[in-house]
Amino acid sequence: MCQRNHIKLISKTKKYTLHKIHHEFLEKLRDIYPEREIKSIFFIVLKSVLNFSNIEYIFHKHESIDANKLPEIKTIINRLKKNEPIQYILRQTEFCGISLFVNKHALIPRQETEELVEMIIKDVQEKRNRVNILDIGTGSGCIAIALKKKLPKSHVTAVDISRQALKVAIKNSHLLKSRILFKRVDILKKNHPLYKQKFHIIVSNPPYVLSSQKKDMHKNVLEYEPEKALFAPDKDPIIFYHKILEFSKKHLATEGSIFFEINPMLKNEIIDKANSLGFKQLRVVKDMNGKERFIIILKEKGNRVLGRGIGV
Ligand SMILES: C[S@@+](CC[C@H](N)C(=O)[O-])C[C@H]1O[C@@H](n2cnc3c(N)ncnc32)[C@H](O)[C@@H]1O
């Protein structure tokens, strides 16, 4: 096992061993997170601050760390205690195998959304290679960038209403050398710059949480993640889906597909809206937790099976 500069291997009796820090995470955060989550946060911090893997921890846990690193770790614990998500503290997260910059202006990408990206990649690779893709409500740029990385021949446009979120997405596209066209667009308004184009794939993970679901949400989401990215308007919770479907009637190319991430509670309303707008070929797909999380709408004849699909 290699030795690290920031580990003083001889000072086993010193106060702050890795093991002690692990223990401190568990002690200080146990009222906020379940133990399993605290462990995974601890290992994220270990990797980020000390460049240590889980395995290396096992071999070095009784060694004390470089005292210079302690203040940073203490600050992280204090911010975690205030419910701040670890991704915002470290300004970094992982999505589809890529490392993304994040801050409080952009939603932290979720695992379900990785599944959405995987379905699109599979769909494009099966059908065609050179596609025009539109990501509506791009946030950190996670979907757009992951798609461009895996489908380099595609042309990807990504839009968001939030200037600050777009700054995050643009920063990520520069960091990852990913050529994407970003535009500030309010999808609820008509006559924005997108109305001149056609797309083969339209993907969106729009705000879909209902205000009635707030009571079940963790403080780290409610107090830190952007409200505009999370919540659907009470008076018309499917408005984003409605407007995107209307837009897609004209701007989705023949044989193109819409990929939506959805709130399972809104599934029927979205399907009814799509049907009423003439979209008849729909599939609902469950996520890895068995929740009806995605709706895929095809502008072609014949339903193909995509993932764990349920025909509608
Ligand atoms: C649930 S977040 C999704 C972010 C990212 N695509 C992801 O999957 O992690 C929804 C995004 O939609 C954006 N948004 C909200 N209202 C919008 C509107 N009227 N037009 C365009 N984007 C909007 C928010 O700023 C936010 O970035």
The ligand as an SDF file (V2000), in Angstrom:
LIG
                    3D

 27 29  0  0  0  0  0  0  0  0999 V2000
  -35.5250   19.3100  -12.2520 C   0  0  0  0  0  0  0  0  0  0  0  0
  -34.3520   20.5130  -12.8420 S   0  0  0  0  0  0  0  0  0  0  0  0
  -33.4530   19.4900  -13.9860 C   0  0  0  0  0  0  0  0  0  0  0  0
  -32.0260   19.8980  -14.1250 C   0  0  0  0  0  0  0  0  0  0  0  0
  -31.1910   18.8840  -14.9390 C   0  0  0  0  0  0  0  0  0  0  0  0
  -31.7060   18.7120  -16.2680 N   0  0  0  0  0  0  0  0  0  0  0  0
  -31.1600   17.5430  -14.2360 C   0  0  0  0  0  0  0  0  0  0  0  0
  -31.7720   16.5820  -14.7370 O   0  0  0  0  0  0  0  0  0  0  0  0
  -30.5200   17.4290  -13.1740 O   0  0  0  0  0  0  0  0  0  0  0  0
  -35.3870   21.5160  -13.8570 C   0  0  0  0  0  0  0  0  0  0  0  0
  -34.6910   22.6580  -14.5990 C   0  0  0  0  0  0  0  0  0  0  0  0
  -35.6970   23.3740  -15.3470 O   0  0  0  0  0  0  0  0  0  0  0  0
  -35.4080   24.7510  -15.3200 C   0  0  0  0  0  0  0  0  0  0  0  0
  -36.6330   25.5190  -15.5880 N   0  0  0  0  0  0  0  0  0  0  0  0
  -37.6120   25.8670  -14.7150 C   0  0  0  0  0  0  0  0  0  0  0  0
  -38.5540   26.5910  -15.3370 N   0  0  0  0  0  0  0  0  0  0  0  0
  -38.1800   26.6880  -16.6440 C   0  0  0  0  0  0  0  0  0  0  0  0
  -38.7530   27.3320  -17.7990 C   0  0  0  0  0  0  0  0  0  0  0  0
  -39.9070   28.0090  -17.7120 N   0  0  0  0  0  0  0  0  0  0  0  0
  -38.0960   27.2470  -18.9780 N   0  0  0  0  0  0  0  0  0  0  0  0
  -36.9120   26.5730  -19.0710 C   0  0  0  0  0  0  0  0  0  0  0  0
  -36.3260   25.9470  -18.0170 N   0  0  0  0  0  0  0  0  0  0  0  0
  -36.9460   26.0010  -16.8170 C   0  0  0  0  0  0  0  0  0  0  0  0
  -34.8390   24.9790  -13.9250 C   0  0  0  0  0  0  0  0  0  0  0  0
  -34.0700   26.1640  -13.8730 O   0  0  0  0  0  0  0  0  0  0  0  0
  -34.0300   23.7020  -13.7070 C   0  0  0  0  0  0  0  0  0  0  0  0
  -32.6870   23.8780  -14.1100 O   0  0  0  0  0  0  0  0  0  0  0  0
  1  2  1  0
  2  3  1  0
  2 10  1  0
  3  4  1  0
  4  5  1  0
  5  6  1  0
  5  7  1  0
  7  8  2  0
  7  9  1  0
 10 11  1  0
 11 12  1  0
 11 26  1  0
 12 13  1  0
 13 14  1  0
 13 24  1  0
 14 15  1  0
 14 23  1  0
 15 16  2  0
 16 17  1  0
 17 18  1  0
 17 23  2  0
 18 19  1  0
 18 20  2  0
 20 21  1  0
 21 22  2  0
 22 23  1  0
 24 25  1  0
 24 26  1  0
 26 27  1  0
M  CHG  2   2   1   9  -1
M  END
$$$$
